[in-house]
Amino acid sequence: MRLTELTGIGLGLRVDGFAPAPHTPHGPHRPARTWSRQTLRALLWEYGVLHLTGFPRDPQALTELARWFGEPETVFPAGHRVPGQPHVRLQSNVRGLGANAGGQYWHADGSFDPSRSLVTVLTCDEAPDDGGETLFADLRAGYAALPAPVRTRVAALDGGFPCRQIAEQDMRRATAMRTVELSDAERRRKLAELTDFVRPLVTAHHATGRDALVLNEHWLRDIPGLPPADSRQLLALLYDTVTRPDHVYRHHWNVGDVLLWDNHSVLHKAVPAAPGLRKITRRITSAAPRRVPPATRTPGPALAATP
Ligand SMILES: [Fe+2]
């Protein structure tokens, strides 16, 4: 097992040699190297992004890994699910194969929900030789780097997330452009789940207590209570600080890479692959455990051997 820091600011850690228990005809066995769930979680909360190399290609192992961090969320829309795996989203730049060309802006996954997705697990099945990277920006370092008066000001403000309105526009546009296959029933059901809301622009991490900004270039539209020009100016300063090159890790994908990230500590953004090159990934997002009563969650067989 080898651990390598990916930046000089405590953002990102590569973990070589992590593997869950293999499946055998006799049932799940203990991992060759014992890693507790608490250890991996503590590393993720600390570093914001973990890059696991050599992870098994077993789809069930990926889902069980996601389960270490919360309850895997069901993929919407259904047409983007890996067949037979409702929690796994297929993503590609191949038209008609899963979700196409998403996430090319700074965002945290699940920001349209007031409780947000906690952790994202992503693995790469086809990697382009040129382009296709994922960028990660540290929301904690960005907040700490703000001038003290700005930190104080921002900590007292909320961000406006008119997510129901935005989702309605997005779905109408996607349906018109045929980039998403969506039935009327699916669209209505999803909109019924969404709401427009505000949330604080700074939150303390549930495990480390570190303060982090709460940003999203798509779902966060303004700062309620500020004149529009002031709101735009302050948000621009926040994005500029968080996404400064010294706050960003750039991940070049190799087939089989597994990345985990903490959506409360980092933003991410996809870079398009060079023209003509394919990129295919599979993604699982896990909701914070508070959304689901613990009694209803059971550990899966692949990773159940360790606490
Ligand atoms: Fe994303």
Boltz pocket constraint, residues with backbone or C-beta under 6 A from the ligand:
constraints:
  - pocket:
      binder: B
      contacts: [[A, 103], [A, 107], [A, 108], [A, 109], [A, 268]]
      max_distance: 6.0
